[in-house]
Amino acid sequence: MGNQYSQDDVQQILHLAIARQTHEQDDLSRAQLIEIADEMGFTPQELDEAEQAWLLRKDQIGLEEQFDQYRQQRLKQNGTKYLIVNGFLVALDLIAGGGLGFSLYIIVGWGLGLAMQGRRTYGLKGEEYDRRFQTWRRKRALKQSVDGIVNRILPASIS
């Protein structure tokens, strides 16, 4: 084993060492974090900056998880509507004419749209994902602002 380590190697080695040292503990206290950072030669300012960057990233990941859950829920709802409506249309077709007629066109057309939505839900990556995420985030923030305003106005008007 050589005497030189890349930054990535150092990070992985230290991560494993910290994980083994704290294996019996579930979490580290802030004091322990400060102590580890001090032993590694980090200034309090560097630690604070790293912690702030981590908090921002943690919030971002949480929002992305909510966005993914929202999209998956919409896909499930649309899939349920697809099954109910098309089941009804197939039943009508079978009762009226004894075979599949007009309902087949609806099943195929709507199914294609649903498949495309599934691809966008589970296969979206990169810039397109980021663009859709930002759009969802802005709509969510706007809805929360409007809800906040309405909640402040309604109690005042009820009194």
Secondary structure as GFF3:
##gff-version 3
##sequence-region A 1 159
A	DSSP	alpha_helix	7	21	.	.	.	ID=ss1
A	DSSP	alpha_helix	30	39	.	.	.	ID=ss2
A	DSSP	alpha_helix	44	97	.	.	.	ID=ss3
A	DSSP	alpha_helix	102	123	.	.	.	ID=ss4
A	DSSP	alpha_helix	126	158	.	.	.	ID=ss5
###
